[in-house]
Amino acid sequence: MTSAKPVILVAEDIETDAFILKLAFEKAGVDNPIVVVKDGQEVVEYLTGTTLWDNRAAFPLPGILILDLKMPRLNGFDVLQWIAGRPAHQGMPVVMFSSSSDESDIRRSKELGAKDYFVKPHDFEDYVKFAKGIVSRWLSGTR
Amino acid sequence: MKSSRHTRFLFFTAAVLLGAGTAFTYFTGDAAIRGQQKMASQLKVINRLTEFPSLMRTAESSERGYLLTDEDMYLEPYRQSIGSIESEFRELRKLAADGELPSEHVELIVALSKIKLSELQHTIDLRKAGQLDEALGIIRTNESKEVMDRIRDEVDTMRRVEEHEFKQASIAADEAVHFRTAVFFVVGLVNLGFLAWAFWRMAAEMNRQRESEARLRQLSATLEKTVDERTASLRSMVGELQQVSYAIAHDMRAPLRAMGVFAGILSKQVEGDSAARGNAQRIVDAAARLDRLILDSLNYTKSVLQEVPLGPVDLDKLVRGLIETYPNLHAEMADIRIDGTLPRVVGNEALLTQCFSNLLANAVKFVAQGVRPQVRIREERGVDRTRIWVEDNGIGIPTAARARLFGMFEKLDNQYEGTGIGLAIVRKVTDRMDGRIGVESEPGKGSRFWVELRLAPESDVPATMSQSTGAVSHP
C-alpha cells in the first residue's frame, strides 16, 4: 500500500488530444501522475511491466485507465478483451474516451467491461469537467 | 414441340399396324375356317354318295329274298329302303340345286334308280300274285343287271370326282391354316419389332431430354454460383467503402477537435481583447460546423451503404423516446404533441431514429425570431401503409425551393444553422425502408412533412428499443 497518488494511465494515439487531456487535468488541479501510451499494445506492455515499463517502482499499476477506441496495433476493444481475461487487472476501472458517439461502440465497450463511456468534447471547459469527474468518481478512495 | 408430334406419330403407327395385323389375321383365319367347313360338307356328300348304292343293293336283296322265300318278313327292309331311297332322291336333287353335284348326272341316277325300283316293285307284285316264273324271268334279263351296274358306275364316278375335289379342298385348307399361322407370327413379329423400335426411339428422346435438363441444371448452378460470387465481392467492396469513409471521417475530426479546443483556450486567454476574442470564437464556430458536416456526411454514407434489416418497430415508443432524449425537443424549448398513439411500422430502428430526429430538429429550429416552436405529430392511416405527419409553425418553404428540398448540401436559408444534409438523409433512409416522403408548405404558414411507411402486421412482436446509457452528450 503506497500513499502516493494513483497513476492515471491514458491510451491515446493522437498527440494533440493527449496534450489537451493533460492540460485539462492540470487545469482541474489534479496532481496524480499521468502516463500516456500511444496504443493498445503499449497498454498491455505497461500492465505486464515489460519493455519501456519494466520497472514497477517507477511505473506502478494504474488506479484508472482512460482508453481511446481507435488506436493502431491493438485498439480499445482489444485492450478490454485482454483485461477481461486477466483477473489481476479486474480491479482497475476502465473508462472509454472516444470521438465516436456510435450506439454500437458504446454498447460493445460496456459489454466488454468498460465502466463508463465518454465522447470527446469540443470545448475545453468540458474537458476540465471530465477530468474533475474522473478523479472524484474513481480516485477519491484510498488505494 | 418435335418430341410430342413424334410420340403421336409412333403411337398412331403402332395403332395402325396392330389394327391391320389383327384384321389380316382375322380374315385369313376366316378363310381357313371356311375352307374346313367346305371340306366337311364335301365329306357329307361323299358319304351320301357312298351310302346310295348300298341302299339300292339292300332294296334288291330284300326283293330277292322275298322272291326266294315268299316270306313277308323280307318286305320290311324293302319298304324301308324304298323310303330312304326316296328321301335320298330329294337330298341329291337338293345338292344338285345347290351346285354341289352336277344336275344331269343326278337326274340320270335318279331316273335309272326309278327304273330299277319300278322293276323291283313289279317282280314283287308278280310274286305276290303267284307268278314267280315271270318275276324270275325279269331278273334274269341283262337289262336288270345293266341298270344296276350303270347306277353304280355313275355314283362311283360322281363320288370319285367329289373325292378328288375334297382332296384339293383339303390341301387348300391346310395351306390356308399354315398361311394364317404364318400371318399371325409375321404380324406379331412386325408389331413387336415396331414396339421395340418405338421404345428405342422414345428412350433416345428421353435421354436427350434428360441430358438437356442436366445441362440446364448445370448452367443454372453455375449462374447461381457466379451471382453468389459477385454478391459476395460487392458486399466486401461496400464493406471496404464503409470502412474507408468511417476512417476518413474519424481522422478528419481529430485535428478539427484540436482546432476547436485550442481556439477555445485562446479565446479565454484574450478575454480583454474583444476583437481577438471574436476572431478566436469564429475559429471555434467554423471548426464546430465542419465537424457537424463531417458527421452528417458520414450518416448519409451509412444510410446508403449499410445493410438494413427491416422489421416491425413501435414508432410511438421511438418518437417519444427521441423527444425525451434530445434537449432541444424538451418541454422548455418546444411544444411537441403527438395525436393519439403512433402505429407499429415496418422499418429499421436506427434509420427511423435518424429520420424523425432530423425532422423534429428541423421543425423546432426553423421558427421565426421569438416564436415558440409548436409541433404536431399525427397519423393518417391507409390500408397497409400509413402517413406520419410532422406539422410545425415554422417559417415555411417557398414553392420554388420544394424541388431542391431533399437534395444534398441544399440549404434554403443561411440564417439558420445546418449542413443541408439533414433532409437528404431523411429521404435516403425512408427510401431504404420502402417508404416515401413529402411536404406541404407555404412561406410564413409553417410546414407539414409527411413520411409514408408500411404498416407492421398485427401478429408480429415489435422490436425492443435499445437504451443508450452513460454517454455524455456534448452539443
Contacts between the chains, C-beta under 8 A, distances in Angstrom:
chain1	res1	chain2	res2	distance
A	14	B	254	5.0
A	14	B	258	7.9
A	16	B	254	7.3
A	16	B	255	7.1
A	16	B	257	8.0
A	16	B	258	4.0
A	17	B	254	6.6
A	17	B	257	7.0
A	17	B	258	7.0
A	20	B	258	6.9
A	20	B	261	5.3
A	20	B	262	7.8
A	23	B	265	7.8
A	70	B	250	5.9
A	99	B	250	6.4
A	99	B	253	5.5
A	99	B	254	6.7
A	99	B	257	6.8
A	100	B	250	7.3
A	101	B	471	6.7
A	101	B	473	7.5
A	103	B	350	7.6
A	103	B	466	6.6
A	103	B	468	5.6
A	106	B	468	6.3
A	106	B	469	7.9
A	106	B	470	7.1
A	106	B	471	5.5
A	107	B	466	7.1
A	110	B	469	7.8
A	110	B	470	7.2
A	116	B	470	5.5
A	117	B	470	5.3
A	117	B	471	5.6
A	118	B	471	7.4
A	118	B	472	5.3
A	119	B	471	6.0
A	119	B	472	6.3
A	119	B	473	7.0
A	119	B	474	6.3
A	120	B	257	6.2
A	121	B	472	8.0
A	121	B	474	4.4
A	122	B	257	6.0
A	122	B	260	4.5
A	122	B	261	6.7
A	122	B	264	7.8
A	122	B	284	8.0
A	122	B	287	7.3
A	122	B	288	6.0
A	122	B	291	6.8
A	122	B	474	6.6
A	123	B	260	7.4
A	123	B	261	7.2
A	123	B	264	5.6
A	123	B	474	7.1
A	124	B	261	5.1
A	124	B	264	4.7
A	124	B	265	5.1
A	124	B	268	7.5
A	125	B	264	7.6
A	126	B	474	5.6
A	127	B	261	7.0
A	130	B	472	7.7
